[in-house]
Amino acid sequence: MNAHHPIPQGLEAERAVLSAMLLSADCISIVRAQLFAEAFSLPVHRRIYHAICDTYYAEGAIDQLLLAECLRARGELEGVGGIVYLATLAEEVVTAANVERHAAVVLGHALARDALAETHRLQTALADGEGVEAIQASAARLRTLADGRLADADRGTAGGQVIAAEGEDYAARHTLAEQGRTFFGWDTGFNGLNDRLNGLCPGELSVLGADQGVGKTTLACQIFHSVISAGECAAYVTQEEPGRLIGARLTLIEADGVSPDRRRRGMLTSEEDQRIRQARRVLAGYDWCCYERCRSMAAIELQMRTGVRRRPVGLWVIDHLHRTSGHGESRHLELSGIVKRCKDLALELDTRVLLLSQLARAKDRLDRRPRIDDLRESGSIEEHADNVVLLYRPGRYDHLRDAAAKKGPGALQDLLAEAYGLCEKTRYGVVGNVKLVWRGDVALFGNAFLRTM
């Protein structure tokens, strides 16, 4: 590396990438998926890159002033050129449409610098007489560099490898079928849902929608419990309840049969208390975690990508969509972006995402039976979700209970126990309605037969 071989820098592309990150928060996740901080040739740009990411994940927003405050708090503002340089960066591009191309240019220059540095190291080693071993070591380092730098990029897969993977996938499904399994994914704990959804499959986004008070968090916790009790790793993002209440729900599910009302009042019987204590010991041994402070999609994504856990998380439950903040010029666009990001992350991380959603109240329908177009402000759910299940309990509505009571106590009891998972969309198109049972004494859902309403 001398005057005849200048070190590749690509400073214009670096400034364009940083400018796009300031212009559009959506670019931050895009850039982070392509670039590492060291890809920027200037230390100043590396510090700004770190500050943009840290500010966004801490505040849920980014602009020139927030960035300046972050750098000032770190004592780095003047070192990166002060307000003047940040203003120059902010005006570098007028659109973020080309951010992926600019990031690719930055990455290309970074790889070229790595390769030139390795070449210089090899030249020195050969001059010192190290010979073939030096060449082999250098080649291995270059391969490692390339693999590491491009780990998050889609470099394409040969057709033969794709077909081989498909064959392995079918073989796994066939093995399960021979063992008596009728579905491929993870067990939800509910036979009808397993049948309709094919279980919880990797790469899929499933949306569970319900009116307020119908029990979507309860059902989500039961599905979550089914996964962790089978020895899998899962994470629960709670935005409406503190983590201890999610723990209480899971404890009651594990203990099955304990009165939730007596637990709430601190009046458990001796036998119930023993069952609860045993349930806590069992739950403590499962591989799961709970997040209470992830209020934005950016914060959730950060945990999905970088959270410290014993092994990869196979299921993420996000409770719920309408309590999650995102970015967009309107609430509709904000929620649409959150749903799309959940699907993208399910694919990229090869995990399962169960996203809870509220419904607009179906007051115009006498039976209050929900439909997919009741999903509040989120038409994109139908577009991006692999599965959409709407939870329905007719016994929740006064006028339906009054009508049943007139038929007799038995009719009322039957109505109160009715529950359905309305599978409005599934990955394989096998839609239909799953009959569940509402066990009012323990406030949990139970299995029933499959039926079409």
Backbone hydrogen bonds, N-H to C=O, Kabsch-Sander energy under -0.5 kcal/mol:
donor,donor_aa,acceptor,acceptor_aa,energy
5,H,2,N,-1.1
14,E,10,G,-2.0
15,R,11,L,-2.6
16,A,12,E,-2.1
17,V,13,A,-2.3
18,L,14,E,-2.3
19,S,15,R,-2.3
20,A,16,A,-2.3
21,M,17,V,-2.0
22,L,18,L,-1.5
23,L,19,S,-2.1
24,S,20,A,-2.7
27,C,24,S,-1.6
28,I,25,A,-1.5
29,S,25,A,-0.6
30,I,26,D,-1.2
31,V,27,C,-3.0
32,R,28,I,-2.6
33,A,29,S,-1.6
34,Q,30,I,-0.6
34,Q,31,V,-1.3
35,L,31,V,-3.3
39,A,36,F,-2.1
40,F,37,A,-1.8
46,R,42,L,-1.8
47,R,43,P,-2.3
48,I,44,V,-2.1
49,Y,45,H,-2.5
50,H,46,R,-2.5
51,A,47,R,-2.3
52,I,48,I,-2.6
53,C,49,Y,-2.2
54,D,50,H,-2.8
55,T,51,A,-2.5
56,Y,52,I,-2.4
57,Y,53,C,-2.4
58,A,54,D,-1.5
59,E,55,T,-3.1
60,G,56,Y,-2.5
67,L,63,D,-2.4
68,A,64,Q,-2.3
69,E,65,L,-2.3
70,C,66,L,-2.0
71,L,67,L,-2.5
72,R,68,A,-2.6
73,A,69,E,-2.4
74,R,70,C,-1.3
75,G,72,R,-1.2
76,E,71,L,-3.0
77,L,71,L,-0.9
80,V,76,E,-1.2
80,V,77,L,-0.8
81,G,78,E,-1.4
82,G,77,L,-2.5
85,Y,81,G,-1.2
86,L,82,G,-1.7
87,A,83,I,-2.4
88,T,84,V,-1.9
89,L,85,Y,-2.5
90,A,86,L,-2.4
91,E,87,A,-1.1
92,E,89,L,-1.8
99,V,96,A,-1.6
102,H,98,N,-2.5
103,A,99,V,-2.7
104,A,100,E,-2.0
105,V,101,R,-1.8
106,V,102,H,-2.2
107,L,103,A,-2.6
108,G,104,A,-2.4
109,H,105,V,-2.2
110,A,106,V,-2.1
111,L,107,L,-2.5
112,A,108,G,-2.1
113,R,109,H,-2.3
114,D,110,A,-2.3
115,A,111,L,-2.7
116,L,112,A,-2.5
117,A,113,R,-2.6
118,E,114,D,-2.2
119,T,115,A,-2.5
120,H,116,L,-2.4
121,R,117,A,-2.0
122,L,118,E,-2.4
123,Q,119,T,-2.5
124,T,120,H,-2.0
125,A,121,R,-2.2
126,L,122,L,-2.9
127,A,123,Q,-2.2
128,D,124,T,-1.4
129,G,126,L,-1.6
130,E,125,A,-2.2
133,E,130,E,-0.7
134,A,131,G,-0.8
135,I,131,G,-1.4
136,Q,132,V,-2.5
137,A,133,E,-2.3
138,S,134,A,-2.3
139,A,135,I,-2.4
140,A,136,Q,-2.1
141,R,137,A,-2.1
142,L,138,S,-2.3
143,R,139,A,-2.2
144,T,140,A,-2.3
145,L,141,R,-2.6
146,A,142,L,-2.5
147,D,143,R,-2.7
148,G,144,T,-2.6
149,R,145,L,-2.8
150,L,146,A,-2.0
151,A,148,G,-0.8
153,A,150,L,-1.7
155,R,153,A,-1.0
161,Q,158,A,-0.6
162,V,158,A,-2.0
163,I,159,G,-2.4
164,A,160,G,-2.2
165,A,161,Q,-2.4
166,E,162,V,-2.1
167,G,163,I,-2.2
168,E,164,A,-2.1
169,D,165,A,-2.3
170,Y,166,E,-2.3
171,A,167,G,-2.3
172,A,168,E,-2.0
173,R,169,D,-1.9
174,H,170,Y,-3.0
175,T,171,A,-2.3
176,L,172,A,-1.8
177,A,173,R,-2.3
178,E,174,H,-2.4
179,Q,175,T,-1.2
180,G,177,A,-1.6
181,R,176,L,-2.7
185,G,198,N,-2.9
186,W,200,L,-2.7
194,N,190,F,-2.5
195,D,191,N,-2.1
196,R,192,G,-2.3
197,L,193,L,-3.0
198,N,194,N,-1.5
199,G,193,L,-0.5
199,G,194,N,-0.7
200,L,186,W,-2.3
201,C,199,G,-0.8
203,G,351,T,-2.7
204,E,201,C,-1.3
206,S,204,E,-0.6
206,S,353,V,-3.1
207,V,387,N,-2.9
208,L,355,L,-2.2
209,G,207,V,-0.6
209,G,389,V,-2.7
210,A,357,S,-1.7
211,D,391,L,-0.5
214,V,211,D,-1.5
219,L,215,G,-2.5
220,A,216,K,-2.4
221,C,217,T,-2.5
222,Q,218,T,-2.1
223,I,219,L,-2.3
224,F,220,A,-2.7
225,H,221,C,-2.7
226,S,222,Q,-2.1
227,V,223,I,-1.8
228,I,224,F,-2.4
229,S,225,H,-2.5
230,A,226,S,-0.6
230,A,227,V,-0.6
231,G,228,I,-1.6
232,E,227,V,-1.8
234,A,287,D,-1.4
235,A,315,L,-2.6
236,Y,289,C,-2.2
237,V,317,V,-3.4
238,T,236,Y,-0.7
238,T,291,Y,-2.6
239,Q,319,D,-2.1
245,L,242,P,-1.3
246,I,242,P,-1.2
247,G,243,G,-2.4
248,A,244,R,-2.0
249,R,245,L,-2.3
250,L,246,I,-2.4
251,T,247,G,-2.3
252,L,248,A,-2.3
253,I,249,R,-2.0
254,E,250,L,-2.7
255,A,251,T,-2.6
256,D,252,L,-1.5
263,R,259,S,-1.8
264,R,260,P,-2.3
265,R,261,D,-1.9
266,G,262,R,-0.6
266,G,263,R,-0.9
267,M,262,R,-3.1
273,D,269,T,-2.8
274,Q,270,S,-1.8
275,R,271,E,-1.8
276,I,272,E,-2.5
277,R,273,D,-2.3
278,Q,274,Q,-2.2
279,A,275,R,-2.3
280,R,276,I,-2.3
281,R,277,R,-1.8
282,V,278,Q,-2.2
283,L,279,A,-2.8
284,A,280,R,-2.2
285,G,281,R,-0.7
285,G,282,V,-1.2
286,Y,283,L,-1.3
288,W,286,Y,-1.0
289,C,234,A,-1.4
291,Y,236,Y,-3.0
295,R,293,R,-1.3
297,M,325,S,-2.7
300,I,296,S,-2.1
301,E,297,M,-2.8
302,L,298,A,-2.2
303,Q,299,A,-1.8
304,M,300,I,-2.4
305,R,301,E,-2.2
306,T,302,L,-2.8
307,G,303,Q,-1.9
309,R,307,G,-0.7
314,G,233,C,-2.4
315,L,233,C,-0.8
316,W,352,R,-3.0
317,V,235,A,-2.5
318,I,316,W,-0.5
318,I,354,L,-2.6
319,D,237,V,-2.7
319,D,317,V,-0.6
320,H,318,I,-0.6
321,L,356,L,-3.4
323,R,320,H,-1.3
324,T,321,L,-1.6
325,S,295,R,-2.3
334,E,330,S,-2.4
335,L,331,R,-2.7
336,S,332,H,-2.3
337,G,333,L,-2.2
338,I,334,E,-1.6
339,V,335,L,-2.4
340,K,336,S,-2.4
341,R,337,G,-2.2
342,C,338,I,-2.3
343,K,339,V,-2.0
344,D,340,K,-2.5
345,L,341,R,-2.6
346,A,342,C,-2.1
347,L,343,K,-2.0
348,E,344,D,-2.9
349,L,345,L,-2.8
350,D,347,L,-0.6
351,T,346,A,-1.6
352,R,314,G,-1.3
353,V,204,E,-2.2
354,L,316,W,-3.3
355,L,206,S,-2.8
355,L,353,V,-0.6
356,L,318,I,-2.6
356,L,354,L,-0.5
357,S,208,L,-2.2
359,L,210,A,-0.9
360,A,374,D,-3.3
363,K,361,R,-1.9
365,R,362,A,-1.4
368,R,365,R,-1.1
374,D,371,R,-2.1
375,L,372,I,-1.4
376,R,358,Q,-1.3
378,S,375,L,-1.2
381,I,378,S,-1.7
382,E,379,G,-0.6
383,E,379,G,-0.7
384,H,380,S,-2.9
385,A,381,I,-2.6
386,D,205,L,-2.3
387,N,205,L,-1.8
388,V,425,K,-2.7
389,V,207,V,-3.0
390,L,422,L,-2.4
391,L,209,G,-3.1
391,L,389,V,-0.5
392,Y,420,Y,-2.4
395,G,415,L,-0.6
396,R,393,R,-2.0
397,Y,394,P,-1.7
400,L,397,Y,-0.5
401,R,397,Y,-2.0
402,D,398,D,-2.8
403,A,399,H,-1.6
404,A,400,L,-1.9
405,A,401,R,-2.6
406,K,402,D,-1.4
407,K,403,A,-0.5
407,K,404,A,-1.1
408,G,404,A,-0.6
408,G,405,A,-0.8
412,L,408,G,-1.7
413,Q,409,P,-2.5
414,D,410,G,-2.2
415,L,411,A,-2.1
416,L,412,L,-2.5
417,A,413,Q,-1.3
418,E,414,D,-0.6
418,E,415,L,-1.2
419,A,436,L,-1.0
420,Y,392,Y,-2.3
421,G,434,V,-2.7
422,L,390,L,-3.3
422,L,420,Y,-0.7
423,C,421,G,-1.0
423,C,432,G,-2.1
424,E,388,V,-1.5
424,E,422,L,-1.5
425,K,388,V,-1.4
429,G,426,T,-1.5
431,V,429,G,-1.6
432,G,423,C,-1.5
434,V,421,G,-3.0
435,K,433,N,-0.5
435,K,449,F,-0.6
436,L,419,A,-3.2
436,L,434,V,-0.5
437,V,446,G,-2.0
438,W,417,A,-2.7
439,R,437,V,-0.7
439,R,444,L,-3.2
440,G,438,W,-1.2
442,V,439,R,-1.2
443,A,439,R,-1.2
444,L,439,R,-1.3
446,G,437,V,-2.8
448,A,435,K,-0.6
451,R,433,N,-1.1
